[in-house]
């Protein structure tokens, strides 16, 4: 471990940022107190950490790979995550990004495939998912869309075919599937229709052929076929 002056640390942090990310990242190590740089066995910095006078992390925290490329960037305020957060894959592309406030996730968090395309996106409020959470196929079309209220699944949910058409529509109440479930063929015709009660199949379920004719019907009670 070794201590550096702020100007040296700032140059160090920027030098190991991957190309194209420097414009996005303007965070600086805390200009006061102590900043520590740890190293890989090959002599390249492994992490850069700033502390306040009470020994709590304060300011920007960088993690680096042995190649020198940045792996992760976090911001702290007196021991708590506070500010932009970012992970970077070994191809130099962002794999995850978001923001913390007082140690809790706040606002939009996004995960990416290795090629940089969106994989998952969700909005947080005070550390809990609130609103739509969306997953994506590698072709950037939606695969699943869910709704959250304080980290609990609520309301309409949808799944999609890779080509973009709606595959299924159903509803959550307090993390459990409730009510009508419908599944569709890729051309939009109804494929399956039934009901959930307390997260289990309940009542009559009907299965349709692509021409609209009924293939079969089933009756369930508490998830068990009768």
C-alpha positions in Angstrom: 0.0 0.0 0.0 1.1 3.5 -0.7 -0.2 7.0 -0.2 -0.3 9.6 -3.0 -1.2 13.3 -3.2 -4.6 14.1 -4.7 -3.2 15.3 -8.1 -1.3 12.0 -8.5 -4.4 10.0 -7.6 -6.7 11.9 -10.0 -4.2 11.3 -12.9 -4.0 7.6 -11.9 -7.8 7.1 -11.8 -8.3 8.8 -15.2 -5.3 6.9 -16.8 -6.9 3.5 -16.1 -10.4 4.5 -17.3 -11.3 2.6 -20.5 -11.5 4.6 -23.7 -14.9 6.3 -24.1 -15.7 6.3 -20.4 -13.6 9.3 -19.3 -16.2 11.8 -20.5 -18.9 10.0 -18.4 -16.8 9.7 -15.3 -15.7 13.0 -13.7 -15.7 11.8 -10.1 -12.6 12.8 -8.1 -10.9 11.2 -5.0 -11.7 13.2 -1.9 -9.1 16.0 -1.8 -8.8 15.7 2.0 -7.9 12.9 4.4 -6.3 9.7 3.2 -6.3 7.8 0.0 -4.8 4.4 -0.4 -3.7 2.6 -3.6 -3.3 -1.2 -3.5 -1.4 -3.1 -6.3 -1.6 -6.3 -8.2 1.5 -8.6 -8.1 2.5 -7.2 -11.5 2.7 -3.7 -10.1 -0.5 -2.4 -11.7 -3.0 -0.7 -9.2 -5.7 -3.0 -8.0 -7.8 -0.4 -6.2 -7.9 3.2 -5.1 -9.8 4.0 -1.9 -10.4 7.3 -0.1 -11.1 7.5 3.6 -12.4 10.4 5.8 -10.8 11.3 9.1 -12.9 8.7 11.0 -11.6 5.9 8.8 -14.8 5.6 6.7 -14.7 5.3 3.0 -15.4 8.8 1.5 -15.1 9.7 -2.1 -14.4 7.6 -5.2 -13.4 4.0 -5.0 -11.9 2.4 -8.2 -11.1 -1.3 -8.8 -8.8 -2.4 -11.6 -7.9 -5.6 -13.4 -4.4 -6.9 -13.7 -4.4 -5.5 -17.2 -5.0 -2.0 -15.9 -8.5 -1.7 -17.1 -11.2 -0.5 -14.7 -13.5 -3.1 -13.3 -15.7 -1.1 -10.9 -16.3 2.4 -9.7 -18.2 3.4 -6.6 -18.7 6.6 -4.6 -18.9 6.8 -0.9 -19.9 9.4 1.6 -18.8 8.8 5.2 -19.0 5.0 4.9 -22.1 4.7 2.8 -22.5 4.2 -1.0 -23.5 7.6 -2.3 -23.4 8.7 -5.9 -22.8 7.0 -9.3 -22.0 3.3 -9.4 -20.5 1.4 -12.4 -19.2 -2.0 -13.3 -17.1 -2.5 -16.5 -16.6 -5.9 -18.3 -13.2 -7.0 -19.6 -14.1 -5.7 -23.0 -14.2 -2.2 -21.7 -18.0 -1.9 -21.8 -20.3 -1.0 -18.9 -22.0 -4.1 -17.5 -24.0 -2.3 -14.8 -24.7 1.2 -13.7 -26.8 3.1 -11.3 -26.8 5.5 -8.4 -26.9 5.2 -4.6 -28.1 7.7 -2.0 -27.1 7.1 1.6 -26.3 3.5 1.0 -29.5 2.7 -0.9 -30.2 2.2 -4.6 -32.0 5.3 -6.0 -33.3 5.8 -9.5 -32.6 3.8 -12.7 -30.3 0.8 -12.6 -29.3 -0.9 -15.8 -27.5 -4.1 -16.6 -25.9 -4.8 -20.0 -24.9 -7.8 -22.1 -21.2 -8.1 -22.9 -21.6 -6.3 -26.2 -23.1 -3.3 -24.4 -26.8 -3.9 -25.2 -29.4 -3.5 -22.4 -30.1 -6.7 -20.5 -32.2 -5.5 -17.6 -33.5 -2.2 -16.3 -35.3 -1.3 -13.1 -36.1 1.8 -11.0 -35.4 2.0 -7.3 -36.7 4.2 -4.5 -34.9 4.0 -1.2 -33.3 0.7 -2.0 -36.5 -1.0 -3.3 -37.8 -1.6 -6.8 -40.6 0.6 -7.7 -42.3 0.8 -11.1 -41.5 -1.2 -14.2 -38.7 -3.7 -14.4 -37.8 -4.8 -17.9 -35.6 -7.6 -19.2 -34.4 -7.7 -22.8 -33.3 -10.3 -25.4 -29.9 -9.9 -27.1 -31.7 -8.3 -30.1 -32.9 -5.5 -27.8 -36.6 -6.5 -27.8 -38.3 -6.9 -24.4 -38.5 -10.4 -23.0 -40.4 -9.7 -19.7 -42.0 -6.7 -18.1 -43.0 -6.7 -14.4 -44.3 -4.0 -12.0 -43.0 -3.5 -8.5 -44.3 -1.6 -5.5 -41.7 -1.4 -2.7 -39.9 -4.5 -4.0 -43.2 -6.5 -4.2 -44.6 -7.7 -7.5 -47.9 -6.0 -8.2 -50.2 -5.5 -11.2 -49.9 -6.5 -14.8 -47.0 -8.6 -16.1 -46.1 -9.5 -19.7 -43.7 -11.8 -21.5 -42.8 -11.4 -25.1 -41.5 -13.5 -28.0 -38.0 -12.6 -29.2 -39.5 -11.1 -32.3 -41.5 -8.6 -30.2 -45.1 -10.1 -30.0 -46.8 -10.5 -26.7 -46.5 -14.1 -25.4 -48.4 -14.0 -22.1 -50.3 -11.5 -19.9 -51.1 -12.1 -16.2 -51.3 -10.3 -12.9 -49.5 -10.2 -9.6 -50.9 -9.4 -6.2 -48.3 -9.2 -3.4 -45.7 -11.4 -5.3 -48.3 -14.0 -6.2 -50.1 -14.6 -9.5 -53.8 -13.9 -9.2 -56.7 -13.9 -11.7 -56.7 -14.3 -15.4 -53.8 -15.7 -17.3 -53.6 -15.6 -21.1 -51.0 -17.0 -23.4 -50.8 -16.3 -27.2 -49.4 -17.7 -30.3 -46.9 -15.6 -32.1 -49.6 -14.4 -34.5 -51.6 -13.0 -31.6 -54.2 -15.8 -31.4 -55.2 -17.2 -28.0 -53.2 -20.3 -27.0 -54.1 -20.8 -23.3 -56.6 -19.2 -20.9 -57.0 -19.9 -17.2 -56.9 -18.4 -13.7 -54.5 -18.3 -10.8 -55.4 -18.1 -7.2 -52.8 -17.6 -4.5 -50.1 -18.3 -7.2 -51.6 -21.6 -8.2 -53.7 -22.7 -11.2 -57.4 -22.7 -10.1 -60.6 -23.5 -12.0 -61.0 -24.1 -15.7 -58.0 -23.9 -18.1 -58.6 -24.0 -21.8 -55.9 -24.8 -24.5 -56.5 -23.7 -28.1 -55.1 -24.8 -31.5 -53.8 -22.1 -33.8 -57.1 -22.3 -35.8 -59.0 -21.3 -32.7 -60.5 -24.8 -31.9 -60.3 -26.2 -28.4 -57.5 -28.7 -27.9 -58.4 -29.6 -24.3 -59.8 -28.2 -21.1 -58.5 -28.9 -17.6 -59.8 -28.2 -14.1 -57.5 -27.2 -11.2 -57.9 -26.7 -7.5 -55.0 -25.1 -5.6 -52.6 -26.1 -8.4 -53.6 -29.7 -8.6 -55.3 -31.2 -11.7 -58.7 -32.6 -10.9 
